Amino acid sequence: MSLNRPTLIVLAAGGSAGLLLAAFAFQHLGGMAPCKLCLWQRWPHAAAIVLGVFALAVPGRLFPLLGMLAALGSAVIAGYHTGVERKLWQGPTSCTSGGTSGVSADELFDQIMAAPLVRCDEVPWEMLGLSMASWNGIVALGLALIWAMAARARV
């Protein structure tokens, strides 16, 4: 039994939506603030969801191929993050902020002191010996394969 193009697109984009929902659940329900690399991994999944909408509306291979690239992008970032967690290489040394325009020195100090310190090189949760970044990488590779199948499927 082969799946048709729309079903494959929904599976691929839905998989990215599921991964994002899980990440938000860990963050907001589980109290696990994401590190910088965790946030970077989310953007390609968001793009894959949008690309899924376009892929359902527009025939052709362009949007499924872009969806595949988005999933691969998240997998690459996840692989990099896994290497940082395993101390194979060093991760980013800086983080970004929301800006300091119109904020007094005392308010800025209070924001800095209240901000949680989330390190990219520590594993806050794992299952079967794999971190969230590792699981994201594995699932994202599977989603890329589904996107590739959608690109090859007949309309």
ZIHU-V553395 format. One record per pair of residues at least 24 apart in sequence whose ideal C-beta (glycine too) atoms are under 10 Angstrom apart, sorted by the first residue. I is the first residue (numbers start at 1). J is the second residue. D is the distance in Angstrom with one decimal. If there is no record, write none. Layout:
BEGIN
i-><I:I>
j-><J:J>
d-><D:D>
END
This chain:
BEGIN
i-><2:2:2:3:3:3:3:4:4:4:4:5:5:5:5:5:5:5:5:5:5:5:5:6:6:6:6:6:6:7:7:7:7:8:8:8:8:8:8:8:8:8:8:8:8:8:9:9:9:9:9:9:9:9:9:9:9:9:9:9:9:10:10:10:10:10:11:11:11:11:11:11:11:12:12:12:12:12:12:12:12:12:12:12:12:12:12:12:12:12:12:12:13:13:13:13:13:13:13:13:13:13:13:13:13:13:13:13:13:13:14:14:14:14:14:15:15:15:15:15:15:15:15:15:15:15:15:16:16:16:16:16:16:16:16:16:16:16:16:16:16:16:16:16:16:17:17:17:17:17:18:18:18:19:19:19:19:19:19:19:19:19:19:20:20:20:20:21:22:22:22:22:23:23:26:26:26:30:30:31:31:32:32:32:32:32:33:33:33:33:33:34:34:34:34:34:35:35:35:35:35:35:35:35:35:35:35:35:35:35:35:36:36:36:36:36:36:36:36:36:37:37:37:37:37:37:37:37:37:37:37:37:37:38:38:38:38:38:38:38:38:38:39:39:39:39:40:40:40:40:40:40:40:40:41:41:41:41:41:41:41:41:41:41:41:41:41:42:42:42:43:43:43:43:44:44:44:44:44:44:44:44:44:44:44:44:45:45:45:45:45:45:45:45:46:46:47:47:47:48:48:48:48:48:48:48:51:52:52:55:55:55:56:59:60:60:61:61:61:61:61:61:62:63:63:63:64:64:64:64:64:64:64:64:65:65:65:65:65:66:66:67:67:67:67:67:67:67:68:68:68:68:68:68:68:68:68:69:69:70:70:70:70:71:71:71:71:71:71:71:71:71:71:72:72:72:72:72:72:72:73:73:74:74:74:74:74:74:74:75:75:75:75:75:75:75:75:75:76:76:76:77:77:77:77:78:78:78:78:78:78:78:78:78:78:78:79:79:79:79:79:79:79:80:80:80:81:81:81:81:81:81:81:81:82:82:82:82:82:82:82:82:82:82:83:83:84:84:84:84:84:85:85:85:85:85:85:85:85:85:85:85:85:86:86:86:86:86:87:89:90:90:91:91:91:92:93:95>
j-><149:153:154:146:149:150:153:150:153:154:155:55:56:59:61:64:149:150:151:152:153:154:155:52:55:56:150:153:155:146:149:150:153:52:55:64:67:145:146:147:148:149:150:151:152:153:51:52:53:54:55:56:63:64:67:146:147:149:150:151:153:52:55:56:146:150:52:142:143:146:147:149:150:48:49:51:52:55:64:67:68:70:71:142:143:144:145:146:147:148:149:150:45:48:49:50:51:52:53:54:55:56:64:67:70:71:143:146:147:150:48:49:52:143:146:45:48:49:52:71:139:140:142:143:144:146:147:42:44:45:46:47:48:49:50:51:52:67:70:71:74:139:140:143:147:45:46:48:49:52:45:139:143:45:48:71:74:132:135:136:139:140:143:45:46:48:49:45:132:135:136:139:132:136:124:125:132:124:125:116:124:116:118:124:125:132:115:116:117:118:124:116:118:120:124:132:81:84:85:91:92:95:116:117:118:119:120:121:122:124:133:81:91:92:94:95:96:118:119:120:77:78:80:81:82:84:85:91:92:118:120:121:133:77:78:81:118:120:124:132:133:136:77:95:96:118:73:74:77:78:80:81:92:120:73:74:75:76:77:78:80:81:132:133:136:137:140:74:77:136:70:73:74:77:69:70:71:72:73:74:75:76:77:78:140:143:70:71:73:74:136:139:140:143:70:74:71:73:74:72:73:74:140:143:144:147:147:147:150:147:150:151:150:155:151:155:148:150:151:152:153:155:151:147:150:151:146:147:148:149:150:151:152:153:147:148:150:151:152:147:151:143:144:146:147:148:150:151:143:144:145:146:147:148:149:150:151:144:147:140:143:144:147:139:140:141:142:143:144:145:146:147:148:140:141:143:144:145:147:148:140:144:136:137:139:140:141:143:144:136:137:138:139:140:141:142:143:144:137:140:141:133:136:137:140:131:132:133:134:135:136:137:138:139:140:141:133:134:136:137:138:140:141:120:133:137:120:121:131:132:133:134:136:137:123:130:131:132:133:134:135:136:137:138:121:133:119:120:121:122:133:119:120:121:122:123:124:126:130:131:132:133:134:121:123:131:133:134:121:121:120:121:119:120:121:120:120:120>
d-><8.7:7.7:9.5:8.7:7.4:8.6:7.5:9.1:6.3:7.8:8.9:8.2:8.7:8.7:9.8:7.7:8.7:5.4:8.6:8.9:3.9:6.7:5.9:9.9:8.7:5.9:8.4:8.8:9.0:9.7:9.9:8.6:8.8:10.0:9.3:7.9:9.9:9.9:5.5:7.7:9.2:5.2:3.8:8.8:9.2:5.9:8.9:5.3:9.1:9.6:4.8:5.5:8.2:6.5:7.5:8.5:7.9:9.7:5.0:9.6:8.8:7.1:9.5:7.5:9.7:9.3:9.4:9.8:8.2:5.4:9.3:9.1:8.3:6.8:9.5:9.0:6.5:8.5:7.8:5.8:8.1:9.4:7.0:9.1:5.1:8.2:8.8:4.2:4.7:9.2:8.5:6.2:9.2:5.8:5.1:8.4:7.2:2.6:7.4:9.9:7.6:8.3:9.9:6.8:9.6:9.7:8.6:9.3:8.7:9.4:9.8:8.4:7.7:9.3:9.7:8.6:8.3:9.7:9.6:8.2:6.7:8.5:7.4:4.6:10.0:7.0:9.5:9.4:7.9:3.9:7.6:8.4:4.1:5.4:9.7:9.1:7.6:8.3:7.6:6.9:7.8:9.1:8.0:6.2:9.6:7.6:9.1:8.5:5.4:8.5:9.2:8.5:9.6:5.4:9.3:9.7:8.0:9.7:8.8:6.2:6.1:7.4:8.1:5.1:6.6:9.4:7.5:9.9:8.5:9.1:9.0:9.5:7.7:8.0:8.6:7.0:7.0:9.2:8.0:9.5:10.0:9.6:8.5:5.4:6.6:8.5:8.9:4.7:8.9:4.9:8.8:10.0:6.7:9.8:9.5:9.1:8.1:9.1:9.7:8.3:9.0:8.4:9.9:9.6:4.4:6.4:4.4:8.7:8.3:8.7:9.2:9.3:7.9:5.7:8.4:5.5:7.5:7.9:9.6:6.1:6.6:8.4:7.0:4.1:9.5:6.7:8.9:6.4:7.2:9.8:4.8:9.4:7.0:9.3:9.4:7.3:8.0:7.9:9.5:7.3:7.1:8.6:9.8:9.8:9.3:9.7:9.3:8.6:5.1:9.3:8.8:8.0:9.1:9.8:8.8:5.1:8.8:9.4:4.8:5.4:9.3:6.7:8.9:6.9:5.6:8.4:8.0:7.9:9.4:9.1:8.7:8.1:7.9:8.6:8.3:4.4:6.7:8.0:4.0:3.9:8.4:8.8:7.2:9.6:7.7:9.9:7.3:7.7:9.2:5.6:8.5:9.8:7.6:8.5:8.6:9.7:9.3:7.9:9.0:10.0:8.9:7.8:8.9:7.1:9.3:7.6:8.6:8.9:9.1:8.5:6.9:8.8:9.9:4.8:9.0:7.9:9.9:8.6:4.5:7.9:9.5:9.6:8.7:9.3:8.9:8.7:9.2:5.3:7.6:8.5:4.2:3.8:8.4:8.2:7.4:8.0:9.1:5.0:10.0:8.5:9.4:8.2:8.3:8.8:4.3:9.3:7.4:8.2:8.3:4.9:8.2:8.5:3.5:5.2:9.4:8.2:6.5:8.1:8.3:8.9:8.8:8.5:8.1:8.9:4.9:7.5:8.4:4.2:3.9:8.5:8.2:5.8:9.3:7.2:7.6:9.0:4.8:9.9:8.7:9.6:8.3:9.2:6.5:7.7:9.0:4.3:9.3:8.2:8.8:7.7:4.9:8.1:8.5:3.8:4.9:9.2:8.4:6.5:8.2:8.7:9.8:8.3:8.5:8.3:8.8:9.2:8.7:4.8:6.9:8.2:4.4:3.3:8.2:8.9:6.2:8.9:8.2:8.5:9.6:5.2:9.9:9.4:9.3:9.6:8.6:9.2:6.6:9.3:8.0:8.9:3.9:8.3:8.2:8.0:9.3:8.2:6.5:9.7:5.0:4.8:9.6:9.0:6.3:9.9:9.8:9.3:9.3:5.1:5.2:9.5:8.3:9.5:7.4:6.0:7.2:5.2:9.8:9.2:9.9:5.4:9.4:6.3:7.9:8.8:8.8:8.7:9.9:9.0:6.6:9.8:9.4:7.9:8.3:4.1:5.7:6.6:9.6:9.3>
END
